[in-house]
């Protein structure tokens, strides 16, 4: 009797474990992989990071945004942690450095929550703290670009490109300190050249070839089997970090795929039954 109780307890434990790993099973399945890839775009920070960690892609995107045609990214880090023991730590979506020493922080944001300008200020402070070692002259601080790409208009002024300038109050004189703040969004359509790229961030169409290495990398993750597996692994790591919002999104995508699959099977069964019923009965 004790043995049976033990087995029951173990079976109950296994059921709980299956519920916990249900999403792992989801992203390992073929249908889930299709649902996963179809639903992602460059405004999803996981997909964005996977695409942008390629230095050629990062170079292309930064050239388009900054207008610096000679820019060449030599290093690109994704989900870069800056940890502070006595103050607030931050995680940067993208931190890149070019061959001249300039640094670039790129963030993508879908939800309009919090003070985004102060968020950039905090990121700048944290980045400066790790860029300038003790005893170094302030002139050694690198030129830095902070680029915020959102799915909403952060200032509500009906534009999709905003760049912050430091000026003396009441004068036209600029006060350059080596910091550039650029705010882009995918919500507003303008006649700016950057608009097409921002639309691509929103739809991330795998059939598009208009954006050079960026299109190539998106197509790799969406159409290539190896790319799909790689992306699933990246998303799994995100799930392991308890990102509940992403987990729910892709579980819904899986349910939709399964429902469509079951509907197709039901349709085929109905057609088969109709064919059988239409045959004349044997004499």
Secondary structure as the mmCIF struct_conf table of DSSP 4:
data_model
#
loop_
_struct_conf.conf_type_id
_struct_conf.id
_struct_conf.beg_label_comp_id
_struct_conf.beg_label_asym_id
_struct_conf.beg_label_seq_id
_struct_conf.end_label_comp_id
_struct_conf.end_label_asym_id
_struct_conf.end_label_seq_id
HELX_RH_AL_P HELX_RH_AL_P1 UNK A 2 UNK A 20
TURN_TY1_P TURN_TY1_P1 UNK A 21 UNK A 21
HELX_RH_AL_P HELX_RH_AL_P2 UNK A 22 UNK A 28
BEND BEND1 UNK A 29 UNK A 29
HELX_RH_AL_P HELX_RH_AL_P3 UNK A 30 UNK A 39
TURN_TY1_P TURN_TY1_P2 UNK A 42 UNK A 43
BEND BEND2 UNK A 44 UNK A 44
HELX_RH_AL_P HELX_RH_AL_P4 UNK A 45 UNK A 52
TURN_TY1_P TURN_TY1_P3 UNK A 53 UNK A 53
BEND BEND3 UNK A 54 UNK A 54
HELX_RH_AL_P HELX_RH_AL_P5 UNK A 55 UNK A 66
TURN_TY1_P TURN_TY1_P4 UNK A 69 UNK A 70
STRN STRN1 UNK A 73 UNK A 82
BEND BEND4 UNK A 85 UNK A 87
STRN STRN2 UNK A 90 UNK A 98
TURN_TY1_P TURN_TY1_P5 UNK A 99 UNK A 100
BEND BEND5 UNK A 101 UNK A 101
STRN STRN3 UNK A 103 UNK A 109
BEND BEND6 UNK A 111 UNK A 111
BEND BEND7 UNK A 114 UNK A 114
HELX_RH_AL_P HELX_RH_AL_P6 UNK A 116 UNK A 131
BEND BEND8 UNK A 132 UNK A 132
TURN_TY1_P TURN_TY1_P6 UNK A 134 UNK A 135
HELX_RH_3T_P HELX_RH_3T_P1 UNK A 138 UNK A 140
BEND BEND9 UNK A 141 UNK A 141
HELX_LH_PP_P HELX_LH_PP_P1 UNK A 142 UNK A 143
STRN STRN4 UNK A 144 UNK A 150
BEND BEND10 UNK A 151 UNK A 152
BEND BEND11 UNK A 154 UNK A 155
BEND BEND12 UNK A 157 UNK A 158
BEND BEND13 UNK A 160 UNK A 160
STRN STRN5 UNK A 161 UNK A 164
STRN STRN6 UNK A 167 UNK A 167
TURN_TY1_P TURN_TY1_P7 UNK A 169 UNK A 170
BEND BEND14 UNK A 171 UNK A 171
STRN STRN7 UNK A 174 UNK A 174
BEND BEND15 UNK A 178 UNK A 178
STRN STRN8 UNK A 179 UNK A 185
BEND BEND16 UNK A 186 UNK A 187
BEND BEND17 UNK A 191 UNK A 192
TURN_TY1_P TURN_TY1_P8 UNK A 193 UNK A 193
HELX_RH_AL_P HELX_RH_AL_P7 UNK A 194 UNK A 203
TURN_TY1_P TURN_TY1_P9 UNK A 206 UNK A 207
TURN_TY1_P TURN_TY1_P10 UNK A 210 UNK A 211
HELX_RH_AL_P HELX_RH_AL_P8 UNK A 212 UNK A 223
HELX_RH_AL_P HELX_RH_AL_P9 UNK A 225 UNK A 240
TURN_TY1_P TURN_TY1_P11 UNK A 241 UNK A 242
HELX_RH_AL_P HELX_RH_AL_P10 UNK A 244 UNK A 278
BEND BEND18 UNK A 279 UNK A 279
HELX_LH_PP_P HELX_LH_PP_P2 UNK A 280 UNK A 282
#
